[in-house]
Amino acid sequence: MKVKALPLITVRLQIVALLMLGLLLSACDDKPEEEKGFAGLADDASSYAQVTPGKRFEFPDDHGPHADFRIEWWYVTANLKDADGQSFGVQWTLFRNALPRAKGLQGDGAGWSNRNLWMGHAAVTSQDEHFAAERYARGGVQQAGVTLAPFAAWIDDWSFTSQSASDDPLADIQLQASGPQFNYRLRLKATKPLVLQGKQGFSQKSEQGQASYYYSQPFFQADGSIEIDGKTYQVSGPAWLDREWSSQPLTDNQTGWDWFSLHLGDGAEVMLYRMRQKDGEPYLTGTWINADGSTEQLAAADIALAPEDTTDVEGRDMPTRWSVKIPSKAVDIAVEALNPQAWMNLQIPYWEGPVTISGSHEGVGYLEMTGY
Amino acid sequence: MPVFYWTLKALLSHWRRHPVQFFSVLTGLWLATSLLTGVQALNSQARESYAKASQMIGGDPQKILVSPNGANFSQDLFVTLRRAGWPVSPALRGRVTLKEAPEQRLTVLGIEPVSLPVNTALAGQSLDTAQIVDFFTPPGTTWISPQTLAALGLHEGQQPVTDSGKVLPPLRAKTDMAPGVLLMDIGFAQQLLNQPDQISRLVLPKDFADNAPALPAELNGELVLRKSGEDNDLGRLTESFHLNLDALGFLSFVVGLFIVHAAIGLALEQRRGLLRNLRACGVSARGLMVSLVVELGVLALLGGIAGVISGYWLASALLPDVAASLRGLYGAEVAGHLNLSVWWWLSGLGVSLLGAFLAGASSLLRAARLPLLALANAQAWHETHSKWLRRQGWVAGISALIAISAALFGDSLALGFVLMASLLLSAALGLPVLLNLLLDALLGRSRSVLGQWFLADCRQQLPALSLALMALLLAMAANIGAGSMTSGFRQTFTHWLEQRLSAELYINPQNPAQAAPLQQWLSQQPLTSAVLPNWQVSLQLKGWPAELYGVIDHPHYRQHWPLLESASGDAWKQLAQEDTLMLSEQLARRLDVSVGDEVKLPAPDGPWPLRVVGIYADYGNPKGHVLVNAEHLLKHWPQLTPNRFNLRIDPRAIPQLLRVLHNKFTIDDNRIVDQIQLKAWSQQVFERTFAATAALNSLTLMVAGVALFISLLTQSQSRLAQLAPLWALGVTRQQLMLLNLAQTWLLAVLTLVLAIPLGLLLAWCLDAVINVQAFGWRLPLQVFPMQLVRLTLLAMLATLLASAWPLYRLYRTRPADLLRTFANEG
């Protein structure tokens, strides 16, 4: 789900261009109920479209940007192994943030007056190394963007580009990014259908009704090469795409989250997250994805999630070993960071890295932790 | 302590009785300090402005990618490079004039803050996200330096309008902005400058550029990496300008110190008796010296304070002219408001202290060696004068030798100044020797008693007046030299401008795509006798910025492009047919090439060797200028399009042509320049350039006048002893006054007569040495007799004014005072 940019603003005032909107719209936080009442009113040019239940997803159109929403991302993680069995993680993210429209203006604006700001994050992780990089760009001049036909998402020389000849642009994807000490080129292929998260793609973030539209492709198979510090590795393994868009910031009360995407060895997949609250219990939810792509929503009562061990990361106590239990699915596993120091030391810092699974199930996955 | 107190009090009482001497010391220190610190304030202000201009983005001078001819290029190249992994950020530069301030052209700099490396400082300030978003979100922000904002008479938050009716984003004052620059988001800049989707440069992060990556193949030839930004060159280009100012300031400093030296020397002479008494009363030699040093220090501090205050005032008064010169000559923007550090004020006081001790050193030395029991002998100094003169003659001779060797072997600006300084020094020191000889010669020929007394007494006055006369000589020579150089330059420049600016109209296409249709259309117009396209490439030759121009083979150039030197045969034919070039005089000197030599130009496909077939004057251009044949140029730079068309057209057809041109092509007004405009502009630049020089020059003459006045005044008191016997012999006070005036005038006239050849020699130095070394062009030496006469009359008037008050005092001397001198002798 990864609504990462939003709460960070209220949590630690780590401001980046993209996150300005959080401040600009902070007024919305106070009156979420009223907001709902006005949702989707297109005639008020300065407001954004709102997330409401019951949306029908249309593909491939929904792969493209949703200009009326404030924030949106294309988020890829991959758990890779080389021929020697060495494990790696790769992350590739493109964020779109729309600034408020100037009074009386319609649309996004042409050229430099385009209201979209784009941000890219990329990282590679091995057992003892972790490198991250970021990119920023303004919309309107083709430095960054997402196009539908042919499908491509890019910022500078980082790209997520369809190579597919079929109707499904996500069937075959070329993914690449680079930083000062790393680069990677991966080919992502998927045969199974997309997965709508939450209630038919309506993914709730709090009891107050904060929500996003959220779908995933958890069944990618990645193949390609990673270069770290001048050494190249031929790698392959499962990859996961998240697509999410929304206009609502999270509540002041929410301090951060812990998000898991898990590839279980038997072909099933699990997505779960908990939003931590200043007072009271975290908001916990998830999705069980069967090997055939069918899903079941997991409620808080279905999941037992607890940190088991912490590591000192950049002066913070980060939980890098977790216990995850889903009794209804006979899941009782330990989830442990491949590299506990997978700190994304960027303008918006957070922890993101590959994890290994042991216990009732074996497997790999990705963990993201913010607000620590 | 009480001893020290009473000693100091006794010493200081002298100044109370001789306020004129007191004020002469102060005036000397004041003049010396104020001119030097004033000039230094101007220079440091200018240099700070250059630094700000080159450090506006990222703090360091940037490495940039530009098109080979410096023209704007498509923003698509930015995207292409970004998508190839180059961390470039686009910028657009242009000029606008605001309706609110139509006389000042401002530089618009459009930048893109998001693609700049994270934490890049803009005008010395790191932006947080809120500020970045504010910067480009409509209505945006225009950053401007507080000085420029004040100079334009605008205030923060205002949205001024350009002369083409475009509205600026609201103004915001930022302390570290370079003067004359409007910094805004590139989106607003493109609209404001009517350059949609165009950029003029791509900024590269330093660490990336240092690895010198190769451009993507498809961009090779379209963009070039510039090692140092244009702004960075400003320091080098303007170096000689500032050095000239420094030299003028230093000259005034020396003249001021002459005054101090004279006044302190006299004060010591008059206090010999006092010093002897103090010593006899038991004040130790050491205590006396300390008191004298403290006294001098206090005087220096007072003079220094007055000096830096008026230096500040002087600099503020001259700054607009200096700023205009720098803008006109080099395109350099200098803030119009002085902004000086504490360090400047302190260094001004330091200079005054140093100057005072330099000027007073010999007097202090003499006081230290004062024999305790020697009789007070006011004539002792005068008796040793002939020994002094001989010594001075030797120093003058050695200086002259240094000057001659500097003239013969000098090849740098520094040696040029050594030449000038030693020339002036030798002339100044030689002056009393020469005057002494002249008076001796005249004395031998004089038969009348009064005449003999007149000349002998003149010679007697020489030691006391010599320093003032030296100052007069230097000031007069400097004025003649600078005046002759300026007038000569004006004449040469105007003549050259007439010849060179022979096309009636100059049109710059708005963008490369416009060039071809524009050329075709222009050549079809009636009453147009020639369309001369120019292709332009910006280069660096041996680190010196130069512009390479491609021209077609046309008879126009033969007629209107005078060559200083050319290859044998038809140089223009050789330029058209062979791999040859012509270059400007200053560039030829920088590269140390002459006709027949080979010059290698850095073309994209490797060095391009060309033979020099002509050298031409290019006055006033700080950059190098190279001409090659356009066809040859385009073989090496195939993507170039003409960036200017020079039009030979019947002047009557111009208004009609412009009307149709505006209808058919969108071209901004500032891209079309007619000859009259260009000439007027060039002349104006020229005049403004020398305005500051002329002002400083008149000041040196003033300083000399003051020096003379003070010398005459200080010696008028001691003159009574010489004049009283004549009065007793029956010469009336009126006659005495006239005799005195005649003496002063005789000395002044002799000095001025000597100043004329010295001034002309100085003019030659400026024309043939300093100009060549500083700017790269040599000027023919021209003598302007009327100017000499005018200056001489002015100097005579200064002498008259300087001697008026002392003479008036002499005239009003009571007979009792004259009688008292005899009483003293007893």
Interface residues (C-beta under 8 A of the other chain):
Chain A: I15 V16 A17 L19 M20 L23 L99 A102 G111 W112 S113 L117 E134 Y136 A137 R138 V141 Q142 Q143 W154 D156 D157 S178 Q347
Chain B: Q75 F78 V79 R82 R83 A84 G85 P87 E112 V114 S115 V118 D128 T129 A130 I132 V133 F136 T137 P138 D185 I186 G187 Q190 P196 D197
